[in-house]
Amino acid sequence: MPDICLLGTGGMLPLKDRFLTSLYAEYNGKAVLIDCGEGTQVAIAKHGLKMSRIELLLITHCHADHVTGLPGLLLSIGNSSRTEPLDIAAPESCLPVLRSLMSVCGALPYEVRLHGLPEDKPSEFSADMIEPMLKIRTLPLSHRVGCIGYSLILEKKPPFLPENAKALNIPVEYWKRLHAGETVTLDDGRSIAPEEVTGEKRAPIKITYTTDTLPIAELAGFAESSDLFICEGMYGLPEKKESMNEKCHMLMQDACDISAKANVKRLWLTHYSPAEKEPSVYEEELKELFPEVVITEDGAKLTL
């Protein structure tokens, strides 16, 4: 099961007690990192995680509080004796900025592979470098620059039914291949399909991460049925609504409304304004809008 850590919960600039928003998700010893603002590598160390396990970095957009920690992170990963390639996916318009940031790193001991993602339509790709059953979906958001949200969808194998395999006299050496979804041909010529020895398909684990956007209508469908929805909530004061609209951000109340429409299991708020010193003061009001909301703090962890 994936282990989740919200490395920081701040927006715009880091504070002495609040790192910038970034997500670390680990599965079977390999990790995905979403966004890499100033101090991200320090937050990784503070929360007891390992940057050497990062195989994929996803960037939402190229504002400074989401990318300026990249050179330091890449250099530190290089110092951990990495030689395997590292993949970075980001909106297409971000790639020149990322290349410029990487120019200060000099020669890294591993290849960094940049992948541009569409900013005008949703997309999907397999994160094989983490796990073949992990799919990543994207959604163009509405911010002042090209910005995308991510859903991490981990498919789960159906349960293997050894009693069925035994009843069909299938040798044990074929069981793993069948459970992986492969049709096998036995020595006696019989063809066995995975469905003959597995149970009903199980619902995938879904984690959705969106920040720096207006509360666009498409968000509810994108986050639909997420086990964990991580969403920005810059402020908790309704009076800030007009200002947030102008700056293409969301209120905490917007995130709760979307979560209720999307039928998510839990909501983690993040990306608080530096002026929002105690986001937890809005908890009672927000729980009336969406009972499963959590006003997170840096280092929030969850195993799904």
N, C-alpha and C positions, 0 to 999 in steps of 0.2 A: 504494500500500500504506500502511496506517496506521502512524504513528510513535507509539510509546508512551513515556511518561516517568513513573516513579513519583516524585512530587515529594518525598515524605517517607515514613518508615517507622515513625514513633512513634505510640504510643497514650497517651491521658490528658493529657499535657502536652508541649510542645515542649522539647527540650534544646538546648544550645548547638551541638551537632554532629548534631542529628537533628530534622528537621521532622515535623509530624504527617502521618499517612497521607492521601494524596490522589493521584488519577490524572489525568494529562493525556493525551488521545489525539487526535491530529490526522490529518485525511485531506483531501487536496486543499485545504489552506489554511484548513480549518475544524476547530474543536476541541470535544471533549466534556471536561468536568471532572467528576470524581466526588469529592464531599465538599470542604469548604472550611473547615478548622479555622484557628485562629490562625496567622498567618504564611504562609498559602498564597500570597498574592500575592508575597511576598518569595522564596519557593521558586521560583515561576514565573520571576522575573527571574534568580535565581541560576543556574538551569539553562538559560538562554538561550532561553526560550520567550516567546510573545506572548499576553498575556491578551486583547488586542483580537480574537483569532481565536476566542475561546470563543463558541459559539452555543447550547450546551445545558449546563446544570449539573444533575447528578443528586445527590441527597442520600440517603444510606442511612438516617440517623436524626438526631434532634435533640439528641444529647448535645454538650456544648460543644466537645469536641475534633474535631467534624466539621462545625460550622456557624459558629463565632464569627468566622471570617475573612471572612464574607459581606459585611458593610457596607463594609469597606475595599476588597474586590475590586470591588464594584459602583461605588464612587466612582472608583476608578482606571480602570475601564473607561469610565466617563463622561468622564474627562479625556483619553481617547484619541480623542475626537471621535465616539464611537458615537452613532448615532441610530436604528439598526434595533432591533427588539424582541429581548429576551433571554429564553429559556425556562428555567424551573427546574422540575424534577419531583422530588417527594418523597412519602413516605408521607402520607396524608391528615391524620393527626394532627399533622404537622409544620407545616402551613400557618400556623396562628396564631403559632407561634414565629418563622417566617421573616418574617411581616409585621411582627412587633415589632422584629426585628433591622433590617429595612429602614426602619423609621420614623426612625432616626437619620441616614439618608442625605439627607433633604430631597428636593428635586425633582431627579430624575435626568433627563438629556437623552434618555432612551430608555425605552420601556415594558418592565417586567418582568412576564412572564406566568407565573403560578404554576399548576402542574398537580398535583392530588392523585392519588396512586396507591393502589390497594387494599392493605390490610395483612393481609387474611384469605384471599387467593387469588392465584395467579400472574396476570400480565397481560402484554400485549405491545403495543407501539406503534411506528410508523414515525418515524424521526428525519429527516424531510424537510429540516429546516433545515440538516442536515449533508450528507446524501446520501440520495436516495430508496431506495437499495438497503440502507440501514442500518436494521436492526430492533433494538429493545431489549426484552428480556424481563426480567421481575422475578420474584422469589421471596420470599415472606414468611419472615423468619428468626426465630430464637428468642433474643430479648434482653430486657432489662428494660423497654424501651419499643418501640413500633412500629418495626421495622427491616426493610429489604429489601435483597436482593442484586440485582446487575445482570449480564446477559449482553449484550454488544454483538456483534451478528451481521451481518457485512458480506457480502451476497451478491455473487458474482462472475459477470460475464457469461460465457457460453460463448464459446469462441474463434470469431471470424468467419472464414469460409472463402472468401476471394476467388475461388478457383478454381471453387467452386460457383456464385457469383454471375456470373462470366464465362460459365460454361457455359450458364446460363439467360438470358444476354443482359440482365442487370439493370443499368440505368444506375447509375453511381457515386453519383449524388445520392440514391439510395434506400438505400445501404449502411448509413449511420449509423442510420437509423430501424429497419432490420431488426435490426441488432446490439443496439439498445435494446429489442427485443422486440415491435416493432410489425409487424402485418401490413399490407402495402402493396398498392395496386392500380396497376399499370403503365398507361401510355398505351394499350397494346394490349388492355387489359381483363383481363389475367391478374392473379390474386390470389396473392401470394407470402407464405408464412408464414415467420417467423424460423427455424424448424427446418430449412428447406430450405437455408439458407446458414450455419448455425452448427454447431459441434461439440457434444460431450457437455457436460452441465452440470458445472460445477466446484464442489467443496466450498467453503462459505463460510469466511471468517475469523471465529473466535469468541474473544472475550475475556470472561472471567468474573471478577467482582470481588465478594467477600463478606468482610465483617468485622463484628465484634461479634455473635457468635452462638454458640450451642451447636452441636456437630457433628451436626446433624439429618440423618436418613436421606435427605431430599429433595435434599440438596446434591450427591450423586454424580450423580443424573440431571440436575440443573440444569447442572452443569459438564461433563457428558459431552462428550468429544472436543474440549475447548477447546484452541486453539493456545496460549493463555496463561491460566492460572488464578492470580489474585492473591487470597491468602487470609491471614487473620490467624493469627498464632502468638504469642500473648502471652508464653509461656514455653517453654523447652525441657526443663524439669525435670519428670519424671513425678510427683514428689511434689506438684506444684501442681495436679494434676487435680481434686481435690475443691474446692479454692478456685475454680478456673476454672468448674466446674459451678455453683457458687453465684452467681458473678458473670456467668454466661451468656457465657463466652468460650471460646476454644479454645487448646489447646497446639499447638506446632509438629508434634508427632507426629499429632495429629488431622487436620491439614491434609494431611499426607503420606498417611495412610490413605485419605482421601476422594479424593485425586488418583489413587491407584492404582486405586480402584474406578471412577473416572470416566474412566480412560484418557486423561488430559490429556497434552499434549505437553510442557509445562513448567509448573512451579509456582514462583511468586515468593511468598516469605513476607514479611509486613509486620505493622504494628501491634504492635510490640514494647513490652513494659512498660518504663517508665523504669528499673526495677530490673534489666532485662536488658541489661547494659552491652555484652557481646560475644556477640551471637547466633551468630556464626560458629563458636563452640566446639562447637556441636552438629552441625556439617556432616557429619562422618563417620557418626555414628549415623543421621542423617536420610536420608542417601543409601542406607542399607541398606533403609529403608522405601520410598523413592521416589527412584530415581537422578537424575531430572531436576529435583530441588529446587534452588532458589537462595535462599540467605539474603541477601536484597537489602540494599543500602545506599541512602541518599537519592540521587536522580538516576539510578537505573538506567534505561537506555534500550534500546529494541528496535524494529526495523522488521519488521513481519509481512507 
